[in-house]
């Protein structure tokens, strides 16, 4: 089965957007490795996650997909060269490059959503459009090997779409 790299913020990642896709994927036999900038991350809803490795230790060749989790804390990665480099490496290798809620802005700022159908939380729609993404407003959107979703209510569906495309 596949091995996925989940990237969460050290503080205020969106718990549901992390937990629901992870459950869907692990139930289907896939392995989820969680990374952040710290060894322990805290969710906006109070969840505590012990990460498997630090983001600067992640090697794209070790994984089949990358998933950026949203929540207010993910803004830390909007201008992160490390996050952009990882996203670009997965994209260039034709591996699933996914993001949910505010996290699609990371992909857009890395230059990966130009002229691509994508979605995000409604408050980020204008930013995606300014970064030349084709914002659709759908709950989950797939364009090539890029998968984006709009938030917690779509988290399970997001996980299912990723699983289907592995």
Secondary structure, 3 states (H helix, E strand, C coil): CCEEEEECCCEEECHHHHHHHHHHHHHCCCEEEEEECCCEEEECCCCEEECCEEHHHCCHHHCCEEEECCCHHHHHHCCCHHHHHHHHHHHHCCCEEEEECCCHHHHHHCCCCCCCEECCCHHHHHHHHHCCCEECCCCEEEECCEEEECCHHHHHHHHHHHHHHC
